[in-house]
Every structure is written in C-alpha cells, then in structure tokens.
Amino acid sequence: MTQSKEVRWVRIGEFIVVSDETNKLNLDLPVMGLNKDKQMMPTVANLDGVNLSKYKVVGNGTFVFSGMQTGRDVCIRIVLATNPDPVLVSPAYTTFVLNPEKGLIPEYFFLWFDRNESDRYGWFISDSSVRSNLDWPRFLDIKIPVPYKDGEPDVERQREVVAVWQGLRRLKEENEALATPLLELCQAKMDELKHTAPMVTLGQYIEQTNIPNYSYGLSKELVMGMTITKEVIPTKAKIKDTDISKFKVVFPEEFIYNPRTHGAKIGLGMNDFNDPFLISWNNTSFKIMDKNEFNPTFLYIWFCRPEWDREACFRSWGSSTEVFAWKEFVTMKVPKPSIEVQRAIVDIYHCARQAKQIVEEASQQLKTICPALMQHIIHSDDVR
C-alpha cells in the first residue's frame, strides 16, 4: 500500500491541554521564572510573605507560557520544562501539555517557537500598548507545520528533526558542564601557587617591545584592541584616515596592556594568534624574555585573576583618569613554579577554552538550526 505523506498547517489549540495544577499542598519547591531565551531561571521576585499555594506546579514535559511583553521584547515567552523534579511558577503564567493521543511531540512543538521568526510573528499579533500582551486565545490560533503520514501526524519524522536539534543542544550542555569545572580547577591551582611557589618580581622576566609599524607596513585590518575581560578584538576606533606607521606590532605570545584603568579592571591581552597584529601607539606591548622561565599563557592566566586587577588598580595614580604606569607594572609579584607545572596548568586552561569555544559555536548554530529544520519540513512535501 502506498504511503501518503504531506505537511499540514495545523492550529496549535487542537493539541493543547491546559494543566494549571496549583501548589495546594504548599510543597517547598524552587520558584522559577521565564526569560526571553525560552529558559527557566530562579525567580528574582521578592517572595517574602507570598502565599505559594496558588503557584503552579511544573514537571518535566510541561510548557509554561506568558503572553506579557515589554516594549523591548520581540519574543513569545514559552518554555518546555526539562527539570527532573517539580518546580513552581507564578500563577500569572499559563501551563499546558500536549494531548498524547494527538501525535505531536513536545520537543517538535517547542522547536517551532524557538525561532526568531516565531517571535516576530508573536509580537506582531500581540495587543499594542506600553506592555503588549499575546492573548491566550490568539496564541491558540497560531498554526504550525506538522508532517503527516496516512492522515496521522508522522511521529518518526518529528523525532528525526528533534534528534538533530537535541544532539547539538546536548553537545553545548556537555561542554558547558566541562568548561566551568576546568576553569575553576585552573584558578584553584593558581591560588595554591601563592603558597607553594616562590613569588618573584615581574620586571625580572619581561621587557617592553613597542616595535613601530613603519618597519613592517601591516594593514589597518590588523589593528586590534583589548577588553577589560582580557580579550583581543578588532578595534572599534575609527582609523580610516589614521596614520598607523607609529602603531605597534605585536607578535605571537607577546602581551599588550592599556595603562589607563577602567573602574576595577585593567585592559590587557595576549597575542594567541599565529600572526602579528597592530595596536595603537598609546598602548604598551611587552614580552617574556626567556620562555624557559615563564610560559606566556601561564602568565596570561595570572593576569586574568580578579586579584591582579584589584592590585593593579590600587597601584594606579591619577584623578579623573587613573594610570597603571609601567614602573608599577614591573614591581608586581607573580608565582614562579617549575616550567613543567606551568605547562600542566596551561594544558588544563586550553582544555577549558576548547570546551568554551565549542559551547559558543554550538550556541550560534542553535540559532540557525531551528529555522533550517522547520524549513526542511515545510518544503519536503506538499503543504496543505
């Protein structure tokens, strides 16, 4: 018998069952809120004296919906709960599940709303005011594409699409879980070194480079800046008509820092690229004189510690603009364990950075994969 496959635009209200289960037993459960990224998070509301018996109980597989929006929001606030244990949400939210007999998978349903396109449509059909609202009846009238086979929702095709999305999401979550403890371990090891390794004066091991660009002629596309989070990024300054011959060339594993402090932070970075770049003439560039004494990345990790920033700001001088001068920079103390210990800590750091990079890439891909998967469904068969 020939199987009939198609994609139908169906009204979501046909699949939804409201499940407003309240906390009648006054269970001591965590209270959660929704954010615009379609995730649940611990509530920021003051719950002192609040009667939680009217709050709603949310278990795994339940949807939480809020039609309220602010003028800045262009989103439908909806979450698919994946928490293993029940939590509470505000009675202002609507909670619902999908009728299991209707053949629509919760994760597939959520995929449709985890898209910028759905958010824009939800904002478009919301009531217009200072705080717009997507009414529940209007929400129920939204239509989504569902694959059908022989007149019934095609569960297998839904699962195929969901599996792709879940695989990428799982990759992101696993590396998030890996990156954080590795970074914590790295910083814990640095803390230990304050008590187990000799503390030496930094100036014995570093020297300024400050090599002008007129000897190299690097292009303006290679002009970089640094952030207070110790990252090197393309400059945001307007340099179209700027003479960059006096800009400084920074080679791989060399450092840069801005003597001007920014609140409680010092702008600093390291060239961890394979090629040189340029920095503005008013920044300082320096390098380690002997890499058998100090590993550049080990020193960079030390510079990233909040304690380093606090001491550097304490040593800064000025009034409206404070300056952390080079003569103060070189008097700072740093731990100097064996080069083998330094490299071992750097290896942990690189593992954490790789995991963090995977998380960032997966996050970007998740933003595009939901629309792509839905477009695949929409255009795979005849749409009715």
Secondary structure, 3 states (H helix, E strand, C coil): CCCCEEEEEEEHHHCEEECCCECCCCCCCCEEEECCCCCEEECCCCCCCCCHHHCEEECCCCEEEECECCCCCCCCEEEECCCCCCEEECCCCEEEEECHHHCCCHHHHHHHHCCHHHHHHHHHCCECCCCCECCHHHHHCCEEEEEEECCEECHHHHHHHHHHHHHHHHHHHHHHHHHHHHHHHHHHHHHHHHHHCCEEEHHHCEEECCEEHHHCCCCHHHEEEECCCCCEEECCCCCCCCCCCCCEEECCCCEEEEEEEECCEEEEEECCCCCCEEECCCCEEEEECCCCCCCHHHHHHHHCCHHHHHHHHHCCEECCCEECCHHHHCCCEEECCCHHHHHHHHHHHHHHHHHHHHHHHHHHHHHHHHHHHHHHHHHHCCEC
